[in-house]
Amino acid sequence: MTLRSVGDALRTMKAATLRQLAAELAASPREVEALLAFWEHRGNVKRCASPQASGCGTACRACPIGSTPGGAPAMREESQAVVYEWVR
């Protein structure tokens, strides 16, 4: 797994939790989190501002995760998880 593979996966997914992205890349969340930190520092990735308050992925509909009625099944389980979004 490389920086590029993490960036490409999140760019394609547009938004994802750490567990979703790790599953997509067949990697551990710890490995993915380290590479996400690089992209976040560069300004390419941002964390959902307040996922607990906004109901990220289930109610706000501000990102692709929330565009499905009721959110994706995995997101209902992770409604309190941090959501990462590719921004540029």
C-alpha positions as CSV (number, residue, x, y, z in Angstrom):
1,M,0.0,0.0,0.0
2,T,1.3,3.4,-1.0
3,L,0.4,7.0,-0.4
4,R,-1.0,7.1,-4.0
5,S,-3.2,4.0,-3.4
6,V,-4.7,5.6,-0.3
7,G,-5.3,8.9,-2.2
8,D,-6.7,7.2,-5.2
9,A,-9.1,5.1,-3.2
10,L,-10.4,8.0,-1.2
11,R,-10.6,10.2,-4.3
12,T,-12.8,7.4,-5.9
13,M,-14.9,6.9,-2.8
14,K,-15.1,10.7,-2.2
15,A,-15.7,10.0,1.5
16,A,-15.1,7.1,3.8
17,T,-14.5,6.1,7.4
18,L,-11.2,4.7,8.4
19,R,-12.6,1.1,8.5
20,Q,-14.2,1.4,5.1
21,L,-11.0,2.7,3.5
22,A,-8.9,0.0,5.2
23,A,-11.3,-2.7,4.0
24,E,-11.1,-1.2,0.4
25,L,-7.3,-1.4,0.5
26,A,-7.1,-4.7,2.4
27,A,-4.9,-3.0,5.0
28,S,-5.1,-2.4,8.7
29,P,-6.8,0.9,9.9
30,R,-3.5,1.8,11.6
31,E,-1.6,1.7,8.3
32,V,-4.2,3.7,6.5
33,E,-4.5,6.3,9.2
34,A,-0.8,7.0,9.0
35,L,-1.0,7.6,5.2
36,L,-4.2,9.7,5.6
37,A,-2.4,11.9,8.0
38,F,0.0,12.8,5.2
39,W,-2.8,13.7,2.8
40,E,-4.6,15.6,5.6
41,H,-1.4,17.6,6.3
42,R,-1.2,18.5,2.5
43,G,-4.8,19.7,2.5
44,N,-6.1,17.0,0.1
45,V,-8.1,15.2,2.8
46,K,-10.3,16.7,5.6
47,R,-12.2,15.1,8.4
48,C,-15.9,15.6,8.8
49,A,-16.1,18.6,11.0
50,S,-18.3,17.1,13.7
51,P,-19.6,13.6,12.7
52,Q,-21.2,13.0,16.1
53,A,-23.3,16.2,15.9
54,S,-24.1,16.1,12.2
55,G,-25.1,12.4,12.0
56,C,-22.5,12.0,9.2
57,G,-23.5,9.4,6.7
58,T,-27.1,9.0,8.0
59,A,-28.8,12.4,8.0
60,C,-26.8,15.4,6.7
61,R,-26.5,14.1,3.1
62,A,-23.5,16.4,2.6
63,C,-21.3,13.7,1.2
64,P,-21.7,10.6,-1.0
65,I,-21.9,8.3,2.1
66,G,-25.1,10.0,3.2
67,S,-26.7,10.1,-0.3
68,T,-28.3,6.7,0.2
69,P,-31.6,6.7,2.2
70,G,-30.7,5.7,5.8
71,G,-27.0,5.7,4.9
72,A,-25.0,2.7,3.9
73,P,-25.3,-0.3,6.3
74,A,-21.7,0.0,7.4
75,M,-22.2,3.7,8.1
76,R,-25.1,3.0,10.4
77,E,-22.8,0.9,12.5
78,E,-20.1,3.6,12.3
79,S,-22.3,6.7,12.8
80,Q,-19.9,7.9,15.5
81,A,-16.8,7.3,13.4
82,V,-14.6,10.0,11.8
83,V,-15.3,10.4,8.1
84,Y,-12.5,11.4,5.8
85,E,-13.3,13.3,2.6
86,W,-11.1,14.0,-0.5
87,V,-11.3,17.7,-1.1
88,R,-8.9,18.4,-4.0
